[in-house]
């Protein structure tokens, strides 16, 4: 069963919202080591940062794949 265009669009937008929200939370809470330069103590160690980067990468890959499916489905609908 092929997902509908609106379902694919919602999946892409959902993943992008998660990425944006997650990044905002992390930046607002000074979670990264880069914040140490600005006088804040980082809240994540190397392994924590690596896990977050991997999760963001996976979500971005899923969004990219679904965006590709969305574009293909839109092309077929024409």
PDB file of N, CA, C and O in Angstrom:
ATOM      1  N   UNK A   1       0.840  -1.184   0.000  1.00  0.00           N
ATOM      2  CA  UNK A   1       0.000   0.000   0.000  1.00  0.00           C
ATOM      3  C   UNK A   1       0.884   1.246   0.000  1.00  0.00           C
ATOM      4  O   UNK A   1       1.788   1.376   0.826  1.00  0.00           O
ATOM      5  N   UNK A   2       0.622   2.134  -0.908  1.00  0.00           N
ATOM      6  CA  UNK A   2       1.389   3.367  -1.023  1.00  0.00           C
ATOM      7  C   UNK A   2       0.755   4.447  -0.148  1.00  0.00           C
ATOM      8  O   UNK A   2      -0.453   4.674  -0.218  1.00  0.00           O
ATOM      9  N   UNK A   3       1.567   5.113   0.675  1.00  0.00           N
ATOM     10  CA  UNK A   3       1.009   6.177   1.513  1.00  0.00           C
ATOM     11  C   UNK A   3       0.510   7.335   0.651  1.00  0.00           C
ATOM     12  O   UNK A   3       1.042   7.588  -0.430  1.00  0.00           O
ATOM     13  N   UNK A   4      -0.509   8.030   1.133  1.00  0.00           N
ATOM     14  CA  UNK A   4      -1.046   9.161   0.380  1.00  0.00           C
ATOM     15  C   UNK A   4      -0.078  10.341   0.453  1.00  0.00           C
ATOM     16  O   UNK A   4       0.804  10.398   1.309  1.00  0.00           O
ATOM     17  N   UNK A   5      -0.272  11.265  -0.462  1.00  0.00           N
ATOM     18  CA  UNK A   5       0.588  12.450  -0.502  1.00  0.00           C
ATOM     19  C   UNK A   5       0.472  13.231   0.801  1.00  0.00           C
ATOM     20  O   UNK A   5       1.480  13.697   1.332  1.00  0.00           O
ATOM     21  N   UNK A   6      -0.733  13.377   1.319  1.00  0.00           N
ATOM     22  CA  UNK A   6      -0.899  14.136   2.567  1.00  0.00           C
ATOM     23  C   UNK A   6      -0.248  13.415   3.743  1.00  0.00           C
ATOM     24  O   UNK A   6       0.305  14.064   4.631  1.00  0.00           O
ATOM     25  N   UNK A   7      -0.305  12.071   3.763  1.00  0.00           N
ATOM     26  CA  UNK A   7       0.362  11.310   4.830  1.00  0.00           C
ATOM     27  C   UNK A   7       1.871  11.507   4.773  1.00  0.00           C
ATOM     28  O   UNK A   7       2.514  11.710   5.803  1.00  0.00           O
ATOM     29  N   UNK A   8       2.431  11.447   3.574  1.00  0.00           N
ATOM     30  CA  UNK A   8       3.873  11.645   3.419  1.00  0.00           C
ATOM     31  C   UNK A   8       4.273  13.060   3.825  1.00  0.00           C
ATOM     32  O   UNK A   8       5.282  13.257   4.502  1.00  0.00           O
ATOM     33  N   UNK A   9       3.488  14.029   3.414  1.00  0.00           N
ATOM     34  CA  UNK A   9       3.773  15.419   3.783  1.00  0.00           C
ATOM     35  C   UNK A   9       3.744  15.618   5.282  1.00  0.00           C
ATOM     36  O   UNK A   9       4.593  16.316   5.836  1.00  0.00           O
ATOM     37  N   UNK A  10       2.775  15.012   5.941  1.00  0.00           N
ATOM     38  CA  UNK A  10       2.678  15.131   7.399  1.00  0.00           C
ATOM     39  C   UNK A  10       3.857  14.452   8.088  1.00  0.00           C
ATOM     40  O   UNK A  10       4.354  14.952   9.096  1.00  0.00           O
ATOM     41  N   UNK A  11       4.307  13.322   7.555  1.00  0.00           N
ATOM     42  CA  UNK A  11       5.463  12.635   8.142  1.00  0.00           C
ATOM     43  C   UNK A  11       6.718  13.494   8.029  1.00  0.00           C
ATOM     44  O   UNK A  11       7.500  13.581   8.975  1.00  0.00           O
ATOM     45  N   UNK A  12       6.910  14.127   6.877  1.00  0.00           N
ATOM     46  CA  UNK A  12       8.071  15.003   6.690  1.00  0.00           C
ATOM     47  C   UNK A  12       7.997  16.167   7.674  1.00  0.00           C
ATOM     48  O   UNK A  12       8.966  16.452   8.378  1.00  0.00           O
ATOM     49  N   UNK A  13       6.851  16.833   7.721  1.00  0.00           N
ATOM     50  CA  UNK A  13       6.697  17.975   8.618  1.00  0.00           C
ATOM     51  C   UNK A  13       6.851  17.575  10.077  1.00  0.00           C
ATOM     52  O   UNK A  13       7.426  18.321  10.869  1.00  0.00           O
ATOM     53  N   UNK A  14       6.346  16.416  10.431  1.00  0.00           N
ATOM     54  CA  UNK A  14       6.466  15.931  11.800  1.00  0.00           C
ATOM     55  C   UNK A  14       7.923  15.762  12.201  1.00  0.00           C
ATOM     56  O   UNK A  14       8.324  16.190  13.283  1.00  0.00           O
ATOM     57  N   UNK A  15       8.710  15.147  11.344  1.00  0.00           N
ATOM     58  CA  UNK A  15      10.131  14.944  11.654  1.00  0.00           C
ATOM     59  C   UNK A  15      10.881  16.268  11.724  1.00  0.00           C
ATOM     60  O   UNK A  15      11.758  16.447  12.569  1.00  0.00           O
ATOM     61  N   UNK A  16      10.540  17.183  10.844  1.00  0.00           N
ATOM     62  CA  UNK A  16      11.190  18.492  10.879  1.00  0.00           C
ATOM     63  C   UNK A  16      10.824  19.260  12.146  1.00  0.00           C
ATOM     64  O   UNK A  16      11.670  19.952  12.714  1.00  0.00           O
ATOM     65  N   UNK A  17       9.568  19.146  12.597  1.00  0.00           N
ATOM     66  CA  UNK A  17       9.163  19.794  13.847  1.00  0.00           C
ATOM     67  C   UNK A  17       9.926  19.218  15.030  1.00  0.00           C
ATOM     68  O   UNK A  17      10.351  19.958  15.917  1.00  0.00           O
ATOM     69  N   UNK A  18      10.103  17.889  15.047  1.00  0.00           N
ATOM     70  CA  UNK A  18      10.839  17.245  16.137  1.00  0.00           C
ATOM     71  C   UNK A  18      12.284  17.729  16.153  1.00  0.00           C
ATOM     72  O   UNK A  18      12.816  18.069  17.210  1.00  0.00           O
ATOM     73  N   UNK A  19      12.916  17.760  14.987  1.00  0.00           N
ATOM     74  CA  UNK A  19      14.308  18.215  14.903  1.00  0.00           C
ATOM     75  C   UNK A  19      14.422  19.661  15.391  1.00  0.00           C
ATOM     76  O   UNK A  19      15.301  19.985  16.190  1.00  0.00           O
ATOM     77  N   UNK A  20      13.535  20.519  14.909  1.00  0.00           N
ATOM     78  CA  UNK A  20      13.573  21.930  15.297  1.00  0.00           C
ATOM     79  C   UNK A  20      13.336  22.108  16.796  1.00  0.00           C
ATOM     80  O   UNK A  20      14.046  22.873  17.449  1.00  0.00           O
ATOM     81  N   UNK A  21      12.349  21.412  17.340  1.00  0.00           N
ATOM     82  CA  UNK A  21      12.042  21.522  18.765  1.00  0.00           C
ATOM     83  C   UNK A  21      13.177  20.991  19.625  1.00  0.00           C
ATOM     84  O   UNK A  21      13.549  21.602  20.627  1.00  0.00           O
ATOM     85  N   UNK A  22      13.721  19.854  19.227  1.00  0.00           N
ATOM     86  CA  UNK A  22      14.818  19.248  19.974  1.00  0.00           C
ATOM     87  C   UNK A  22      16.032  20.174  19.985  1.00  0.00           C
ATOM     88  O   UNK A  22      16.656  20.373  21.027  1.00  0.00           O
ATOM     89  N   UNK A  23      16.360  20.731  18.839  1.00  0.00           N
ATOM     90  CA  UNK A  23      17.500  21.652  18.755  1.00  0.00           C
ATOM     91  C   UNK A  23      17.261  22.889  19.612  1.00  0.00           C
ATOM     92  O   UNK A  23      18.177  23.366  20.282  1.00  0.00           O
ATOM     93  N   UNK A  24      16.052  23.402  19.594  1.00  0.00           N
ATOM     94  CA  UNK A  24      15.721  24.577  20.390  1.00  0.00           C
ATOM     95  C   UNK A  24      15.869  24.296  21.885  1.00  0.00           C
ATOM     96  O   UNK A  24      16.428  25.108  22.622  1.00  0.00           O
ATOM     97  N   UNK A  25      15.369  23.154  22.324  1.00  0.00           N
ATOM     98  CA  UNK A  25      15.483  22.773  23.737  1.00  0.00           C
ATOM     99  C   UNK A  25      16.944  22.666  24.143  1.00  0.00           C
ATOM    100  O   UNK A  25      17.345  23.187  25.183  1.00  0.00           O
ATOM    101  N   UNK A  26      17.733  21.994  23.327  1.00  0.00           N
ATOM    102  CA  UNK A  26      19.147  21.812  23.652  1.00  0.00           C
ATOM    103  C   UNK A  26      19.894  23.140  23.690  1.00  0.00           C
ATOM    104  O   UNK A  26      20.707  23.370  24.585  1.00  0.00           O
ATOM    105  N   UNK A  27      19.624  24.010  22.730  1.00  0.00           N
ATOM    106  CA  UNK A  27      20.313  25.300  22.704  1.00  0.00           C
ATOM    107  C   UNK A  27      19.870  26.179  23.872  1.00  0.00           C
ATOM    108  O   UNK A  27      20.699  26.853  24.483  1.00  0.00           O
ATOM    109  N   UNK A  28      18.580  26.181  24.189  1.00  0.00           N
ATOM    110  CA  UNK A  28      18.074  26.993  25.298  1.00  0.00           C
ATOM    111  C   UNK A  28      18.620  26.529  26.642  1.00  0.00           C
ATOM    112  O   UNK A  28      18.734  27.326  27.573  1.00  0.00           O
ATOM    113  N   UNK A  29      18.957  25.253  26.751  1.00  0.00           N
ATOM    114  CA  UNK A  29      19.454  24.699  28.009  1.00  0.00           C
ATOM    115  C   UNK A  29      20.975  24.568  28.039  1.00  0.00           C
ATOM    116  O   UNK A  29      21.528  23.940  28.942  1.00  0.00           O
ATOM    117  N   UNK A  30      21.645  25.153  27.063  1.00  0.00           N
ATOM    118  CA  UNK A  30      23.114  25.166  27.031  1.00  0.00           C
ATOM    119  C   UNK A  30      23.686  23.770  27.219  1.00  0.00           C
ATOM    120  O   UNK A  30      24.537  23.545  28.080  1.00  0.00           O
ATOM    121  N   UNK A  31      23.208  22.834  26.401  1.00  0.00           N
ATOM    122  CA  UNK A  31      23.576  21.436  26.567  1.00  0.00           C
ATOM    123  C   UNK A  31      24.905  21.072  25.911  1.00  0.00           C
ATOM    124  O   UNK A  31      25.517  20.068  26.277  1.00  0.00           O
ATOM    125  N   UNK A  32      25.355  21.862  24.961  1.00  0.00           N
ATOM    126  CA  UNK A  32      26.527  21.460  24.186  1.00  0.00           C
ATOM    127  C   UNK A  32      27.823  22.050  24.730  1.00  0.00           C
ATOM    128  O   UNK A  32      27.817  23.062  25.432  1.00  0.00           O
ATOM    129  N   UNK A  33      28.920  21.405  24.397  1.00  0.00           N
ATOM    130  CA  UNK A  33      30.236  21.841  24.869  1.00  0.00           C
ATOM    131  C   UNK A  33      30.579  23.243  24.375  1.00  0.00           C
ATOM    132  O   UNK A  33      31.314  23.969  25.043  1.00  0.00           O
ATOM    133  N   UNK A  34      30.058  23.631  23.218  1.00  0.00           N
ATOM    134  CA  UNK A  34      30.346  24.964  22.679  1.00  0.00           C
ATOM    135  C   UNK A  34      29.893  26.066  23.624  1.00  0.00           C
ATOM    136  O   UNK A  34      30.460  27.158  23.614  1.00  0.00           O
ATOM    137  N   UNK A  35      28.884  25.798  24.439  1.00  0.00           N
ATOM    138  CA  UNK A  35      28.374  26.808  25.363  1.00  0.00           C
ATOM    139  C   UNK A  35      29.370  27.134  26.466  1.00  0.00           C
ATOM    140  O   UNK A  35      29.247  28.163  27.130  1.00  0.00           O
ATOM    141  N   UNK A  36      30.350  26.268  26.664  1.00  0.00           N
ATOM    142  CA  UNK A  36      31.362  26.507  27.684  1.00  0.00           C
ATOM    143  C   UNK A  36      32.125  27.793  27.367  1.00  0.00           C
ATOM    144  O   UNK A  36      32.556  28.501  28.278  1.00  0.00           O
ATOM    145  N   UNK A  37      32.290  28.091  26.097  1.00  0.00           N
ATOM    146  CA  UNK A  37      32.975  29.318  25.684  1.00  0.00           C
ATOM    147  C   UNK A  37      32.178  30.555  26.086  1.00  0.00           C
ATOM    148  O   UNK A  37      32.751  31.628  26.272  1.00  0.00           O
ATOM    149  N   UNK A  38      30.876  30.412  26.219  1.00  0.00           N
ATOM    150  CA  UNK A  38      30.012  31.530  26.595  1.00  0.00           C
ATOM    151  C   UNK A  38      29.767  31.596  28.094  1.00  0.00           C
ATOM    152  O   UNK A  38      28.903  32.347  28.547  1.00  0.00           O
ATOM    153  N   UNK A  39      30.514  30.824  28.866  1.00  0.00           N
ATOM    154  CA  UNK A  39      30.390  30.867  30.318  1.00  0.00           C
ATOM    155  C   UNK A  39      29.387  29.900  30.908  1.00  0.00           C
ATOM    156  O   UNK A  39      29.092  29.980  32.100  1.00  0.00           O
ATOM    157  N   UNK A  40      28.854  28.992  30.115  1.00  0.00           N
ATOM    158  CA  UNK A  40      27.894  28.012  30.616  1.00  0.00           C
ATOM    159  C   UNK A  40      28.560  26.653  30.717  1.00  0.00           C
ATOM    160  O   UNK A  40      29.383  26.296  29.874  1.00  0.00           O
ATOM    161  N   UNK A  41      28.214  25.905  31.727  1.00  0.00           N
ATOM    162  CA  UNK A  41      28.736  24.542  31.866  1.00  0.00           C
ATOM    163  C   UNK A  41      27.917  23.619  30.970  1.00  0.00           C
ATOM    164  O   UNK A  41      26.690  23.605  31.070  1.00  0.00           O
ATOM    165  N   UNK A  42      28.566  22.846  30.096  1.00  0.00           N
ATOM    166  CA  UNK A  42      27.817  21.934  29.228  1.00  0.00           C
ATOM    167  C   UNK A  42      27.139  20.842  30.045  1.00  0.00           C
ATOM    168  O   UNK A  42      27.686  20.370  31.042  1.00  0.00           O
ATOM    169  N   UNK A  43      25.953  20.447  29.618  1.00  0.00           N
ATOM    170  CA  UNK A  43      25.197  19.429  30.342  1.00  0.00           C
ATOM    171  C   UNK A  43      25.344  18.049  29.733  1.00  0.00           C
ATOM    172  O   UNK A  43      24.882  17.066  30.313  1.00  0.00           O
ATOM    173  N   UNK A  44      25.975  17.956  28.583  1.00  0.00           N
ATOM    174  CA  UNK A  44      26.140  16.663  27.920  1.00  0.00           C
ATOM    175  C   UNK A  44      27.616  16.328  27.792  1.00  0.00           C
ATOM    176  O   UNK A  44      28.446  17.205  27.553  1.00  0.00           O
ATOM    177  N   UNK A  45      27.932  15.060  27.950  1.00  0.00           N
ATOM    178  CA  UNK A  45      29.295  14.618  27.682  1.00  0.00           C
ATOM    179  C   UNK A  45      29.400  14.212  26.211  1.00  0.00           C
ATOM    180  O   UNK A  45      28.438  14.344  25.454  1.00  0.00           O
ATOM    181  N   UNK A  46      30.554  13.726  25.820  1.00  0.00           N
ATOM    182  CA  UNK A  46      30.789  13.353  24.426  1.00  0.00           C
ATOM    183  C   UNK A  46      29.792  12.303  23.946  1.00  0.00           C
ATOM    184  O   UNK A  46      29.267  12.404  22.837  1.00  0.00           O
ATOM    185  N   UNK A  47      29.529  11.292  24.781  1.00  0.00           N
ATOM    186  CA  UNK A  47      28.621  10.213  24.373  1.00  0.00           C
ATOM    187  C   UNK A  47      27.189  10.723  24.218  1.00  0.00           C
ATOM    188  O   UNK A  47      26.473  10.310  23.306  1.00  0.00           O
ATOM    189  N   UNK A  48      26.784  11.609  25.101  1.00  0.00           N
ATOM    190  CA  UNK A  48      25.451  12.191  24.995  1.00  0.00           C
ATOM    191  C   UNK A  48      25.292  13.014  23.733  1.00  0.00           C
ATOM    192  O   UNK A  48      24.279  12.920  23.040  1.00  0.00           O
ATOM    193  N   UNK A  49      26.305  13.824  23.438  1.00  0.00           N
ATOM    194  CA  UNK A  49      26.257  14.618  22.211  1.00  0.00           C
ATOM    195  C   UNK A  49      26.248  13.724  20.984  1.00  0.00           C
ATOM    196  O   UNK A  49      25.525  13.989  20.024  1.00  0.00           O
ATOM    197  N   UNK A  50      27.046  12.668  21.009  1.00  0.00           N
ATOM    198  CA  UNK A  50      27.097  11.743  19.869  1.00  0.00           C
ATOM    199  C   UNK A  50      25.746  11.085  19.639  1.00  0.00           C
ATOM    200  O   UNK A  50      25.304  10.950  18.498  1.00  0.00           O
ATOM    201  N   UNK A  51      25.089  10.674  20.716  1.00  0.00           N
ATOM    202  CA  UNK A  51      23.777  10.034  20.597  1.00  0.00           C
ATOM    203  C   UNK A  51      22.752  11.006  20.017  1.00  0.00           C
ATOM    204  O   UNK A  51      21.929  10.620  19.186  1.00  0.00           O
ATOM    205  N   UNK A  52      22.801  12.254  20.450  1.00  0.00           N
ATOM    206  CA  UNK A  52      21.866  13.258  19.940  1.00  0.00           C
ATOM    207  C   UNK A  52      22.126  13.539  18.463  1.00  0.00           C
ATOM    208  O   UNK A  52      21.190  13.636  17.670  1.00  0.00           O
ATOM    209  N   UNK A  53      23.393  13.667  18.100  1.00  0.00           N
ATOM    210  CA  UNK A  53      23.720  13.895  16.689  1.00  0.00           C
ATOM    211  C   UNK A  53      23.228  12.734  15.827  1.00  0.00           C
ATOM    212  O   UNK A  53      22.695  12.946  14.738  1.00  0.00           O
ATOM    213  N   UNK A  54      23.408  11.514  16.313  1.00  0.00           N
ATOM    214  CA  UNK A  54      22.961  10.334  15.556  1.00  0.00           C
ATOM    215  C   UNK A  54      21.437  10.324  15.411  1.00  0.00           C
ATOM    216  O   UNK A  54      20.915  10.018  14.339  1.00  0.00           O
ATOM    217  N   UNK A  55      20.727  10.659  16.490  1.00  0.00           N
ATOM    218  CA  UNK A  55      19.262  10.700  16.436  1.00  0.00           C
ATOM    219  C   UNK A  55      18.780  11.762  15.447  1.00  0.00           C
ATOM    220  O   UNK A  55      17.855  11.517  14.673  1.00  0.00           O
ATOM    221  N   UNK A  56      19.401  12.930  15.472  1.00  0.00           N
ATOM    222  CA  UNK A  56      19.027  13.994  14.535  1.00  0.00           C
ATOM    223  C   UNK A  56      19.321  13.573  13.096  1.00  0.00           C
ATOM    224  O   UNK A  56      18.537  13.849  12.188  1.00  0.00           O
ATOM    225  N   UNK A  57      20.447  12.909  12.897  1.00  0.00           N
ATOM    226  CA  UNK A  57      20.805  12.431  11.560  1.00  0.00           C
ATOM    227  C   UNK A  57      19.773  11.423  11.063  1.00  0.00           C
ATOM    228  O   UNK A  57      19.358  11.475   9.906  1.00  0.00           O
ATOM    229  N   UNK A  58      19.359  10.507  11.937  1.00  0.00           N
ATOM    230  CA  UNK A  58      18.373   9.494  11.547  1.00  0.00           C
ATOM    231  C   UNK A  58      17.040  10.143  11.190  1.00  0.00           C
ATOM    232  O   UNK A  58      16.418   9.770  10.195  1.00  0.00           O
ATOM    233  N   UNK A  59      16.596  11.110  11.991  1.00  0.00           N
ATOM    234  CA  UNK A  59      15.345  11.804  11.688  1.00  0.00           C
ATOM    235  C   UNK A  59      15.448  12.573  10.369  1.00  0.00           C
ATOM    236  O   UNK A  59      14.506  12.585   9.577  1.00  0.00           O
ATOM    237  N   UNK A  60      16.582  13.205  10.141  1.00  0.00           N
ATOM    238  CA  UNK A  60      16.773  13.945   8.893  1.00  0.00           C
ATOM    239  C   UNK A  60      16.777  13.000   7.692  1.00  0.00           C
ATOM    240  O   UNK A  60      16.219  13.326   6.645  1.00  0.00           O
ATOM    241  N   UNK A  61      17.401  11.838   7.839  1.00  0.00           N
ATOM    242  CA  UNK A  61      17.412  10.844   6.758  1.00  0.00           C
ATOM    243  C   UNK A  61      15.991  10.360   6.459  1.00  0.00           C
ATOM    244  O   UNK A  61      15.606  10.228   5.298  1.00  0.00           O
ATOM    245  N   UNK A  62      15.213  10.097   7.516  1.00  0.00           N
ATOM    246  CA  UNK A  62      13.830   9.664   7.319  1.00  0.00           C
ATOM    247  C   UNK A  62      13.026  10.747   6.611  1.00  0.00           C
ATOM    248  O   UNK A  62      12.256  10.460   5.694  1.00  0.00           O
ATOM    249  N   UNK A  63      13.207  11.991   7.040  1.00  0.00           N
ATOM    250  CA  UNK A  63      12.484  13.097   6.411  1.00  0.00           C
ATOM    251  C   UNK A  63      12.883  13.230   4.944  1.00  0.00           C
ATOM    252  O   UNK A  63      12.031  13.473   4.090  1.00  0.00           O
ATOM    253  N   UNK A  64      14.163  13.073   4.650  1.00  0.00           N
ATOM    254  CA  UNK A  64      14.633  13.164   3.263  1.00  0.00           C
ATOM    255  C   UNK A  64      14.027  12.053   2.411  1.00  0.00           C
ATOM    256  O   UNK A  64      13.570  12.299   1.295  1.00  0.00           O
ATOM    257  N   UNK A  65      14.025  10.827   2.940  1.00  0.00           N
ATOM    258  CA  UNK A  65      13.452   9.705   2.201  1.00  0.00           C
ATOM    259  C   UNK A  65      11.959   9.911   1.951  1.00  0.00           C
ATOM    260  O   UNK A  65      11.461   9.633   0.860  1.00  0.00           O
ATOM    261  N   UNK A  66      11.251  10.399   2.966  1.00  0.00           N
ATOM    262  CA  UNK A  66       9.822  10.616   2.805  1.00  0.00           C
ATOM    263  C   UNK A  66       9.540  11.796   1.885  1.00  0.00           C
ATOM    264  O   UNK A  66       8.539  11.797   1.168  1.00  0.00           O
ATOM    265  N   UNK A  67      10.409  12.795   1.900  1.00  0.00           N
ATOM    266  CA  UNK A  67      10.256  13.909   0.970  1.00  0.00           C
ATOM    267  C   UNK A  67      10.442  13.428  -0.462  1.00  0.00           C
ATOM    268  O   UNK A  67       9.733  13.868  -1.366  1.00  0.00           O
ATOM    269  N   UNK A  68      11.391  12.530  -0.666  1.00  0.00           N
ATOM    270  CA  UNK A  68      11.599  11.942  -1.992  1.00  0.00           C
ATOM    271  C   UNK A  68      10.366  11.154  -2.425  1.00  0.00           C
ATOM    272  O   UNK A  68       9.937  11.256  -3.574  1.00  0.00           O
ATOM    273  N   UNK A  69       9.794  10.366  -1.506  1.00  0.00           N
ATOM    274  CA  UNK A  69       8.571   9.620  -1.810  1.00  0.00           C
ATOM    275  C   UNK A  69       7.434  10.581  -2.133  1.00  0.00           C
ATOM    276  O   UNK A  69       6.643  10.336  -3.044  1.00  0.00           O
ATOM    277  N   UNK A  70       7.356  11.673  -1.380  1.00  0.00           N
ATOM    278  CA  UNK A  70       6.314  12.672  -1.592  1.00  0.00           C
ATOM    279  C   UNK A  70       6.434  13.290  -2.982  1.00  0.00           C
ATOM    280  O   UNK A  70       5.435  13.463  -3.680  1.00  0.00           O
ATOM    281  N   UNK A  71       7.647  13.618  -3.374  1.00  0.00           N
ATOM    282  CA  UNK A  71       7.857  14.206  -4.698  1.00  0.00           C
ATOM    283  C   UNK A  71       7.520  13.202  -5.796  1.00  0.00           C
ATOM    284  O   UNK A  71       6.928  13.572  -6.810  1.00  0.00           O
ATOM    285  N   UNK A  72       7.889  11.947  -5.608  1.00  0.00           N
ATOM    286  CA  UNK A  72       7.548  10.915  -6.587  1.00  0.00           C
ATOM    287  C   UNK A  72       6.038  10.729  -6.689  1.00  0.00           C
ATOM    288  O   UNK A  72       5.492  10.617  -7.786  1.00  0.00           O
ATOM    289  N   UNK A  73       5.368  10.697  -5.535  1.00  0.00           N
ATOM    290  CA  UNK A  73       3.914  10.523  -5.525  1.00  0.00           C
ATOM    291  C   UNK A  73       3.223  11.714  -6.181  1.00  0.00           C
ATOM    292  O   UNK A  73       2.242  11.544  -6.905  1.00  0.00           O
ATOM    293  N   UNK A  74       3.727  12.909  -5.931  1.00  0.00           N
ATOM    294  CA  UNK A  74       3.137  14.104  -6.540  1.00  0.00           C
ATOM    295  C   UNK A  74       3.337  14.080  -8.054  1.00  0.00           C
ATOM    296  O   UNK A  74       2.454  14.492  -8.806  1.00  0.00           O
ATOM    297  N   UNK A  75       4.493  13.601  -8.497  1.00  0.00           N
ATOM    298  CA  UNK A  75       4.750  13.489  -9.932  1.00  0.00           C
ATOM    299  C   UNK A  75       3.844  12.476 -10.596  1.00  0.00           C
ATOM    300  O   UNK A  75       3.390  12.688 -11.721  1.00  0.00           O
ATOM    301  N   UNK A  76       3.575  11.374  -9.909  1.00  0.00           N
ATOM    302  CA  UNK A  76       2.689  10.339 -10.451  1.00  0.00           C
ATOM    303  C   UNK A  76       1.245  10.807 -10.484  1.00  0.00           C
ATOM    304  O   UNK A  76       0.470  10.373 -11.335  1.00  0.00           O
ATOM    305  N   UNK A  77       0.875  11.695  -9.558  1.00  0.00           N
ATOM    306  CA  UNK A  77      -0.505  12.173  -9.482  1.00  0.00           C
ATOM    307  C   UNK A  77      -0.833  13.139 -10.614  1.00  0.00           C
ATOM    308  O   UNK A  77      -2.005  13.375 -10.910  1.00  0.00           O
ATOM    309  N   UNK A  78       0.192  13.696 -11.248  1.00  0.00           N
ATOM    310  CA  UNK A  78      -0.067  14.668 -12.325  1.00  0.00           C
ATOM    311  C   UNK A  78      -0.419  13.982 -13.561  1.00  0.00           C
ATOM    312  O   UNK A  78      -0.671  14.630 -14.576  1.00  0.00           O
TER     313      UNK A  78
END
